[in-house]
Amino acid sequence: MSLTIDESASIVLERVIATISRYSMIAPDARVGVAVSGGADSVCLLHLLRELAARWNLRLTVLHFNHKLRGPESDTDEAFVRELAANLGLPFESRSADVAAISLADRDNLEQTARRLRRAYFEELLAGNLDCIALGHTRSDQAETVLFRLLRGAGLCGLAGILPVTREGLVRPLIDIERAEVEIWLRERGIAWRDDSTNLDRAFARNRIRHDLLPALTAEWNSRLSASLANLARLAQDEEQFWDGYITDLAARTLETHSDAVLIRADGLVSLHPAVARRLIRRATRIVKGDLRQIESDHIERILDLAAQPEGHGRLQIPGVDVFRSFDWIRFAKLRPGMFRDQDYELGLPVPGVIDVPRSGTKICLEVIEKASSGNTPGTCATLEGVDWRRVPGPLSLRNWRPGDQYQPLGHSHEQKIKLLFHQARIPLWERRGWPIITSEGRIVWVRKFGPAAEYAASSDGGTILRIWEQSARAIQ
């Protein structure tokens, strides 16, 4: 027996209610932005949420992002959504950007640029007066996404596909509804929508999957393929939710987070089960990069290979991240313009005083004290860090280590190349270039970790002592 229009509409509405409830998508009294492109999915979403607004006392705002990719057609879409909002008595907000021009300037592809700009707009709204933003992704979109990622060699995290709810506050109430059901629902109620002509362009991989590959696989292999792929995504999401908590606890114990980098011991990474190690690498990458976009399974495997190499040094770059192995440690740092250029520094040192060590997050502190004799209480001035102020020939400067630097540390019989001291102390390569050294009239007076030069070191005979120490960098909270 066929269903009436009201019965069919009621079934779709109840399934959306079930989805919202299952994932706790929208709280009562929430301020909800509804992203509406003008297409069938988002128009359906808007009408459904408007019907549910009274049920949960929702305050809806219609949002539109005009990508300016289709000339007058894009502007007509915006006008359509604006009129739709007015007819429904809802507030309307829009943002536009010349995505093509920005994509060209940033040397990024159109889809990535459009997604990035749209996300930035949503994040701005969520930081303002909205509690969440509802998007019109359907189960059909989920199936296409999972198949697309599977073909690209994604891991389990990638197969989780489109998340029903994100940390940022994006929610997808139609994620259990097929696109065909959406269009039937709209037609039965006489609701118009706009068709995006670019959705037919086979130049885009997603369109080839939507119009060619997925229908062929459905016809020849599995008539319920869309549901199967969506179910695979749901299973992967459950797995990832469990792993997320586990890796959070593990990361707190094994990752060293600093203001500009994340460090992990290579042997510690290799000792983990590969399933755990891969997820820990992804967590370190996400901390420094902010997301995992463009990070693929091959990138993770290359980092595992770097960790498994015999002791030594190695370096590779993955999208947005510089991965550097030196001795026992692997460092993840955000790729920045000019990060591979030499960045020497030399600064005058106040005495007494405190000065920031450039690009390190640490400070060098200097204090002048009077020490009477060796009969004083031990420890009033650490001998290793004490400099006899009377022997220093002139003003002090703070500079970074340069290749070829050498001096005679206290306790050594002759001069040592600082590079050799680095190696003996297993100082990672990335720490060396900015390593702080104090000089006076071109002579090295003090070096971090290795202490004062023998010729300037304080003795037990008393006198005026310059104490030098360094404050630690603050870890990211």
C-alpha positions in Angstrom: 0.0 0.0 0.0 1.4 3.4 -1.0 1.9 6.1 1.5 0.1 9.4 1.5 2.2 12.6 1.2 1.6 13.4 4.8 2.7 9.9 5.9 5.8 10.0 3.7 6.7 13.4 5.1 6.2 12.2 8.6 8.5 9.2 8.1 11.3 11.4 6.9 10.7 13.9 9.7 10.8 11.1 12.4 14.0 9.7 11.0 15.6 13.1 11.2 14.4 13.5 14.8 15.9 10.0 15.5 19.2 11.1 14.0 19.3 14.4 15.9 18.5 12.5 19.2 21.0 9.6 18.6 23.9 12.0 18.2 22.7 14.7 20.5 23.1 17.1 17.6 21.0 20.1 18.7 20.2 21.1 22.3 16.9 22.7 23.3 16.8 26.5 22.9 19.9 26.3 20.6 20.8 29.1 18.2 21.1 27.1 14.9 22.6 28.3 11.7 21.3 26.4 8.7 23.8 26.4 5.7 21.6 26.6 2.6 23.2 26.6 -0.9 19.9 26.5 -2.6 20.2 22.8 -3.6 17.7 20.1 -2.8 19.5 18.8 0.3 20.0 22.1 2.1 16.5 23.4 1.2 15.0 20.2 2.6 17.1 20.5 5.7 15.8 24.1 6.3 12.2 23.1 5.9 12.6 20.1 8.3 14.3 22.2 10.9 11.7 24.9 10.7 9.1 22.2 11.4 11.1 21.0 14.4 11.9 24.5 15.7 8.8 24.7 17.9 9.5 21.2 19.3 12.9 22.2 20.7 12.5 26.0 20.8 15.2 26.5 18.2 16.2 29.9 16.9 17.2 29.4 13.2 19.3 31.6 11.0 19.7 30.9 7.3 23.4 31.1 6.1 24.7 31.2 2.5 28.2 31.3 1.1 28.5 32.6 -2.4 31.6 31.1 -4.0 31.3 33.3 -7.2 32.3 30.3 -9.3 29.3 30.4 -11.7 28.9 34.1 -12.4 25.3 35.2 -12.5 24.1 31.7 -11.6 25.9 32.0 -8.2 24.3 35.3 -7.5 20.9 33.9 -8.5 21.4 31.1 -6.0 22.1 33.7 -3.3 19.0 35.6 -4.2 16.9 32.4 -4.1 18.1 31.6 -0.6 17.6 35.1 0.6 13.9 35.0 -0.7 13.4 31.6 0.8 14.5 32.8 4.2 12.2 35.8 3.9 9.2 33.7 3.0 9.9 31.5 6.0 10.3 34.5 8.3 13.9 33.7 9.2 17.0 35.9 9.5 19.5 35.6 6.6 23.3 36.0 6.6 25.6 35.6 3.7 29.3 35.8 2.8 30.8 35.9 -0.7 34.4 35.3 -2.0 36.0 35.0 -5.3 37.1 31.4 -4.8 38.7 31.0 -8.2 41.0 34.1 -7.8 41.9 33.1 -4.2 42.6 29.5 -5.4 44.9 30.8 -8.1 46.8 33.1 -5.7 47.2 30.4 -3.1 48.1 27.7 -5.7 45.4 25.4 -4.2 42.6 23.6 -6.0 39.1 25.0 -6.2 37.4 22.5 -4.0 40.0 22.8 -1.2 39.9 26.6 -1.3 36.1 26.7 -1.3 36.0 24.3 1.6 38.6 26.3 3.6 36.8 29.6 3.1 33.4 28.2 3.9 34.8 26.6 7.0 36.4 29.9 8.1 33.0 31.6 7.7 31.3 28.9 9.8 34.0 29.1 12.5 33.6 32.8 12.7 29.8 32.4 13.2 30.2 29.7 15.8 32.6 31.9 17.7 29.9 34.5 17.7 26.2 34.0 18.4 25.5 30.5 17.0 25.6 27.2 19.0 25.8 25.0 16.0 25.5 25.0 12.2 23.4 22.4 10.4 24.7 21.1 7.0 22.7 19.2 4.4 25.0 16.2 3.8 23.0 13.0 3.2 23.7 9.3 3.4 24.3 9.5 -0.4 27.1 12.0 0.3 28.5 9.7 2.9 28.6 6.8 0.5 30.4 8.8 -2.1 32.9 10.1 0.4 33.7 6.7 1.8 34.1 5.2 -1.8 36.3 8.2 -2.8 38.6 7.8 0.2 38.7 4.0 -0.2 39.9 4.5 -3.8 42.6 6.9 -2.6 43.9 4.4 -0.1 42.6 6.0 3.1 43.0 4.3 6.5 40.2 3.5 9.0 40.1 7.1 10.1 39.4 8.2 6.5 36.7 5.6 6.1 34.8 7.2 9.0 33.7 9.6 6.3 31.5 12.6 7.1 31.0 13.0 10.9 27.4 13.5 12.0 28.7 15.9 14.7 32.1 17.7 14.8 34.1 19.2 17.6 33.7 22.6 16.0 29.8 22.5 16.2 28.8 21.3 12.7 25.9 18.9 12.6 24.3 16.9 9.8 20.7 15.9 10.5 20.2 14.3 7.1 23.1 11.9 7.4 20.7 8.9 7.5 18.5 10.1 4.6 19.2 9.3 0.9 19.4 12.1 -1.7 16.6 10.4 -3.7 14.4 10.5 -0.6 15.1 14.2 -0.2 14.0 15.0 -3.7 10.8 12.9 -3.4 10.0 14.7 -0.1 10.4 18.1 -1.8 8.5 17.2 -4.9 5.6 15.8 -2.9 5.3 19.1 -1.0 5.8 21.3 -4.1 9.0 22.9 -2.7 11.4 24.3 -5.3 15.2 24.2 -5.2 18.2 25.2 -7.4 20.3 22.8 -9.3 24.1 23.5 -9.4 25.3 22.9 -12.9 28.8 22.1 -11.7 27.4 18.9 -10.1 27.2 17.4 -13.6 30.8 18.3 -14.5 32.8 15.0 -14.9 36.0 16.9 -14.5 35.5 16.6 -10.7 36.3 13.1 -9.3 33.3 13.3 -6.9 30.9 13.8 -9.8 32.3 10.8 -11.7 31.8 8.7 -8.5 28.3 10.0 -8.1 27.0 9.7 -11.6 29.1 6.8 -13.0 31.0 4.6 -10.6 28.6 4.3 -7.7 25.5 3.6 -9.9 27.5 0.9 -11.9 28.7 -0.8 -8.7 25.2 -0.6 -7.3 23.7 -2.2 -10.4 26.3 -4.9 -10.8 27.5 -5.8 -7.3 25.4 -4.6 -4.5 21.9 -3.0 -4.8 22.3 -1.7 -1.2 25.9 -0.4 -1.7 25.1 3.2 -0.5 23.7 1.8 2.8 26.7 -0.6 3.1 29.2 2.2 2.6 27.3 4.4 5.1 27.3 1.5 7.6 31.0 1.1 7.1 31.5 4.8 8.0 29.3 4.4 11.1 31.5 1.4 12.3 34.7 3.3 11.6 33.3 6.3 13.5 32.7 4.1 16.6 36.2 2.6 16.3 37.7 6.1 16.0 35.7 7.4 19.0 37.2 4.6 21.1 40.7 5.2 19.8 40.4 9.0 20.3 40.1 8.6 24.1 42.9 6.0 24.2 45.3 8.1 22.2 44.5 11.2 24.2 45.7 9.4 27.3 48.8 8.0 25.5 49.7 11.4 24.0 49.7 13.0 27.4 52.4 10.5 28.5 54.5 10.2 25.4 54.4 13.5 23.4 56.4 16.6 24.5 54.5 19.6 23.3 56.2 22.9 22.9 55.2 26.3 21.6 56.3 25.5 18.1 56.7 21.7 17.9 55.8 18.3 19.2 58.5 15.7 20.1 58.3 12.0 20.5 61.1 9.4 21.2 61.7 7.3 18.1 62.3 4.1 20.0 59.1 4.7 22.0 57.1 5.0 18.7 58.6 1.9 17.2 57.9 -0.1 20.3 54.1 0.5 20.0 51.8 -1.7 18.0 51.6 -0.3 14.5 47.9 0.5 14.9 48.7 2.6 18.0 51.8 4.2 16.5 49.9 5.3 13.4 47.2 7.0 15.5 49.9 8.7 17.7 51.6 10.1 14.6 48.3 11.5 13.4 47.7 13.1 16.8 51.1 14.7 16.8 50.5 15.9 13.2 47.1 17.4 14.1 48.5 19.2 17.1 51.0 21.2 15.0 49.0 21.5 11.8 45.6 22.1 13.3 43.9 19.4 11.1 44.6 16.3 9.1 43.6 17.5 5.7 45.7 16.1 2.9 47.4 13.7 5.3 47.3 10.3 3.8 48.3 6.8 4.9 51.5 6.9 2.9 52.6 10.0 4.9 52.1 8.1 8.1 54.0 5.0 6.9 57.0 7.2 5.8 57.2 8.6 9.4 57.1 5.1 10.8 59.9 4.2 8.5 61.9 7.2 9.7 61.4 6.2 13.3 62.5 2.6 12.6 65.8 3.6 10.9 69.1 2.9 12.8 70.2 5.8 15.0 70.9 8.9 13.0 69.3 11.8 11.3 66.5 12.1 8.7 63.9 14.6 7.5 60.8 14.6 5.4 57.9 17.0 4.8 54.3 16.1 4.6 51.5 18.6 3.8 51.9 21.4 6.3 54.4 19.6 8.6 58.2 19.3 8.8 59.2 15.9 10.4 62.7 15.8 11.6 64.5 12.8 13.2 67.7 13.4 15.2 69.3 10.9 17.6 66.5 9.6 19.8 63.8 12.1 18.9 61.4 12.9 16.2 60.1 16.5 15.9 56.9 17.6 14.3 56.8 21.3 13.4 54.5 23.4 11.3 56.0 24.3 7.9 56.6 28.0 7.7 57.9 30.3 5.0 61.7 30.7 5.4 62.0 28.0 8.1 65.0 26.5 6.2 66.9 29.8 5.9 69.6 30.5 8.4 68.3 32.9 11.0 71.3 34.2 12.9 70.9 36.6 15.8 73.2 38.7 18.0 71.9 40.9 20.8 73.5 43.1 23.5 73.1 41.6 27.0 72.1 43.8 30.0 73.9 43.0 33.2 72.1 42.4 35.4 69.0 41.6 33.4 66.9 39.1 31.4 66.7 38.7 27.7 64.6 36.5 25.4 66.4 33.9 23.3 64.9 34.4 19.8 62.6 31.8 18.5 63.0 29.6 21.6 60.5 30.6 24.2 63.3 30.7 26.8 65.1 33.6 28.6 68.7 34.1 29.6 69.0 35.6 33.1 72.1 37.3 34.6 72.7 38.3 38.1 75.9 39.9 39.7 76.7 38.8 43.3 79.6 39.2 45.7 81.1 36.0 46.9 83.5 36.3 49.8 85.6 33.1 49.8 85.5 29.3 49.5 84.4 29.2 53.2 80.9 30.4 52.2 78.0 27.9 52.2 78.3 25.7 49.1 75.7 26.3 46.5 75.3 30.1 46.9 76.5 30.3 43.3 76.8 27.2 41.1 80.4 27.1 40.1 79.6 25.6 36.7 77.4 28.5 35.8 79.4 31.2 37.5 81.6 33.6 35.6 84.3 35.8 37.2 82.9 39.2 36.3 86.4 40.8 36.8 87.9 38.8 33.9 85.3 39.6 31.3 87.0 42.0 28.9 84.0 44.0 27.8 80.2 44.2 27.1 78.4 40.9 26.7 76.5 39.7 23.6 74.0 36.9 23.1 74.2 35.1 19.8 73.4 31.7 18.3 75.9 28.9 17.6 77.7 29.1 14.2 79.5 26.3 12.5 83.2 26.3 13.5 82.6 27.7 17.0 84.9 26.3 19.6 86.0 27.0 23.2 87.6 25.4 26.3 84.8 24.5 28.7 85.6 24.4 32.4 87.1 21.0 33.2 88.6 20.4 29.8 92.3 20.5 29.0 91.9 22.1 25.6 89.4 23.8 23.2 86.6 21.7 21.9 84.4 22.2 18.8 80.9 22.9 20.1 79.6 20.7 17.3 81.5 17.8 18.9 80.0 18.7 22.3 76.6 18.6 20.7 77.2 15.2 19.3 78.5 13.8 22.6 75.5 15.3 24.5 73.1 14.0 21.8 71.6 17.4 21.1 69.1 17.1 18.2 70.0 19.0 15.0 67.0 21.3 15.1 68.1 22.7 18.5 71.6 23.6 17.5 71.2 26.5 15.1 69.6 28.7 17.7 71.7 27.4 20.6 72.5 30.5 22.8 76.1 31.5 23.4 77.4 34.5 25.4 80.5 36.3 24.1 82.6 39.3 25.0 84.7 41.0 22.4 84.4 38.0 20.1 85.5 35.5 22.8 83.1 32.8 24.0 82.3 33.3 27.7 79.4 30.8 28.2 77.5 28.2 26.3 74.1 26.7 27.2 74.4 23.3 28.9 78.3 23.3 28.6 78.8 26.2 31.0 81.4 29.0 31.2 84.8 29.0 29.4 87.6 27.9 31.6 89.4 31.3 31.4 86.3 33.1 32.6 85.0 30.6 35.2 84.5 31.8 38.7 86.9 30.3 41.3 86.6 29.6 45.0 88.7 32.7 45.8 85.6 34.9 46.0 85.0 38.2 44.2 82.3 39.5 41.9 80.4 36.6 40.3 78.1 36.8 37.2 75.5 34.0 37.6 73.9 32.9 34.3 70.9 30.6 34.0 68.1 29.9 31.6 64.4 29.7 32.2 62.6 26.8 30.7 60.2 27.1 27.8 56.5 26.8 28.6 54.7 23.8 27.2 51.4 24.2 25.3 48.5 23.6 27.7 
